[in-house]
Every structure is written in structure tokens, then in C-alpha cells.
Amino acid sequence: MISALAVVLASATANVPYSGNNGAIRNDGSDYTRRDSSRAWFEPVTEVGATPGTATGYWLYDAVKSDNAACLDGSAPLYYHRPGTGSGANKWYIHHEGGGWCYTTEQCEGRAKTQLGSTTPSVSKDGNTSRLGGGYFSPNSTVNPQMYNWNAVFMRYCDGGSFSGNNMTATPAASLPEKQMWFRGKHILKAMQSDMLTNRGLDAATDIVISGCSAGGLATFLHVDNWATLLSTSAPKAKVRGMPDSGFFLDTEHNPHYHSNMQNVFNFMNSTSGVNDACIAANAGMEWKCIFAEHTAPHIKTPIFPLQAEYDSWQIQCDLGAEHTDNVTVPLINTWGANLTALIHSNLLSSGVPHGIFLDSCFHHCGAWGNIKIDGMVQGPAFQQWYETGANGVHIQGKIYPCPDCCTPM
């Protein structure tokens, strides 16, 4: 066992990969102040009414009343929608926000006082509109050649369990205003899906990409088939594909105890009915496996194109638990990458579904859209080619760690 890696993860304020070691505070993944880099493309603003190019926020108060679809602190689900234009008017990019998990009820009570456990504006600072501008949200056709003019949705993450919880009872939480908290991620997801279909035009969609980053990338693995099943009847013209970013978290039990922590999340949030149904059916007695992407992947029927780092900087720190890079830890990191790559092949690419992958050897977590090139393409064109043709979708950089040159579009 080795302790936590002192590294700086990918910048939370810029769409660039991180490829060096700079000293950082140990984090087991429960630090809800460390967010995925998609947050850098989400800027709440407070004016009433949207201006061109902004996304409008929708708080789903009725869903709290009818289905108790509540955030940890009891506040309402919230998502932001920027309408598509021109040829993208009926095409959708739907993004699950990430931001780690809370592994115990005590951690969840603390998280409920932040924007990752609440959508109450005085707590979360959410505005009536937001600006979605970079990476896979970019309206620039050079940066985002396929989805630049699509409808863009940013689903706020406030349940702490990757939108999976189905706990029917409140949990006492003395420090919260309502003295209780909720684990209702499955119902938050359901409420957002229903509102998009009923009120935003998702039912007329022709193309839908389900995505998310970090914990939101895991949510994409867990829920993409749920989306596809729902949309097969609610939006029957739609082509549905998944594009999880940095969501292939390995099921490991090193010093940060990621395996035990996530198993605990699955249990106290009662997530059995909030993850992939086929995975649950295949793992009777070990249903907890289905909170992990590596165990869910063989059961995913909807084609997906993960964006994933072989040497994911969050996982190296928060799963593997290395403290520094030296003659001992570098081989461990390379072994980690080899194991992740092998699982991608055995559990995803060999499943019989025409999945793709953009698996890079850069040391980063999330983001890096347009900054890494494999087989002559950066992420956007690689995804577009796979999406449109269903072929030539496997892009694996396959370099040994450390590889600083892997982090630039050479």
C-alpha cells in the first residue's frame, strides 16, 4: 500500500491537461471542493432572462412535491439549457455535472452545504442563466465541429451519488435547515428527463449525446442505457450515443479505500434500481459492482465513445494512492495504466457493441478537449467520425508514463 499522490490535477479553470507534479493536498475523492473541469465552462449569472448564447436554468420544484426528487439538502433539481440553432435545433448534448461523491452520511451532510449538495442560490450561487462556452459546450465549429450549434444541457449535480440514489426515507442531519437530507439521485435524473421531454423539445430530437465528466462520466456509464430506453419511445426519431469523460473508475482497494467507499455509497443511497438494470441482473448478491464503470461496461447496449486517460490523475491519487513519482511509483503507475487499458479491451471493446474510445496517455483528469491528438485527430473530430460512421472509433495512444508529449496536439 502506498499513500496519496501529491499532485495537482487538471486545472479547474482552463481547458488544458496537467502533465506534471506540483505538490497538492491529499484527497480521497470525498473533497467536494475539487470539481471536474467541465465546471470551468459553467458560469452562473444572475440577470433575469437569457441573452443570446446563454443557458437558462430550470428549478424543478414540482418534482420535489410529487416525487421527492430532492438534492441532499431538500432543494429542487436544476438544469441549464441552451437551445440549438440552425441544423442543430433538434440535436442535443446532455451533460451530467461531476464533482466526486460523499462516502458517508456525515460527509453528505457537509456536502449538502455546498453547490454539490444544494441548488438554493444563497448556498450554490446558481443564477437564472449561465454561460456554457468551452470544450464540448463550445459554440465554435473549429473547437467543437459536430455539436457547436446543438442544444446544450448542463445537469447540476446535487445528490452525491452520480444520480443513482433511491433511498425512500430522510436521513437525520441536525446541521441542515430542514434537519434532514435525501439520497434521491435516480429521481432527480427522472425529473430532469421528464421536463426536457415535456417542456424543452427533447421529444423531437434526432440526435442525442449523453455525457458527463468525472462523477458525471461515471453517471454516463451508469445511465446511458436508461436514457436510450426512455428515448426509444419518448423521442423515437433520436439516435442516442454516449460520450463519458474520465468516468472509467477502477474498482480497487488501495489506501484511499475507493472500493469500500463506493460500495458504501451504493448501499446507504439504495442505488440498486438507480444503475444499469442488466448489470444488476447479472450480479445477484453482488449488486454493488454496478456502481463501478468496469463492471457496468460489459452490459451497456448503447454505443459509447469514452474520453479517458490511461494514467488518470484523479485515480492515481485517489484510487491508487501513490505519494510521489520515483523508481517505485512510476512502475506502479504504468501497471495501473496497463490494467485500465486491458479492462477497456475486455469489458468494453469486446462486448459486441460497436463502442469507440479515445484513450490517451496524458496525466490528466477530464477536459483537454482539443489538446491531445491520437491517430492524427483530437477528440472532437475523432468522436464525430465514429458517431457518423460507426467505424474507426478506437484511438489508443499507448505510451509509457510519464509522457509529457502526449498532452499536446503535436
Buried (B, 14 or more C-beta within 10 A) or exposed (E): EBBBBBBBBBBBEEBBBBBEBEEBEBBBBBBBEBBBBBBBBBBBBEEEEBEEEBBBBBBBEEBBEEBBBBBBBBBBBBBBBBBBBEEBBBBBBBBBBBBBBBBEBEBBBBBBBBBBBBBBBEBBEBBBBBBBBBBBBBBEEEBBBBBBBBBBBBBBBBBBBBBBBBBEEBBEBEEBBEEBBBBBBBBBBBBBBBBBBEEBBBBEBEBBBBBBBBBBBBBBBBBBBBBBBBBEEBBEEBBBBBBBBBBBBBBBBBBBBBBEBBBBBBBBBBBBEBBBBBBBEBBEEEBBBBBBBBBBBBBBBBBBBBBBBBBBBBBBBBBBBBBBBEEEBBEBBBEBBBBBBEBBEEBBBEBEBEBBBBBBBBBBBBBBBBBBBBEEBBBBBBBBBBBEEEEEBBBBBBBBBBBEEBBBEE
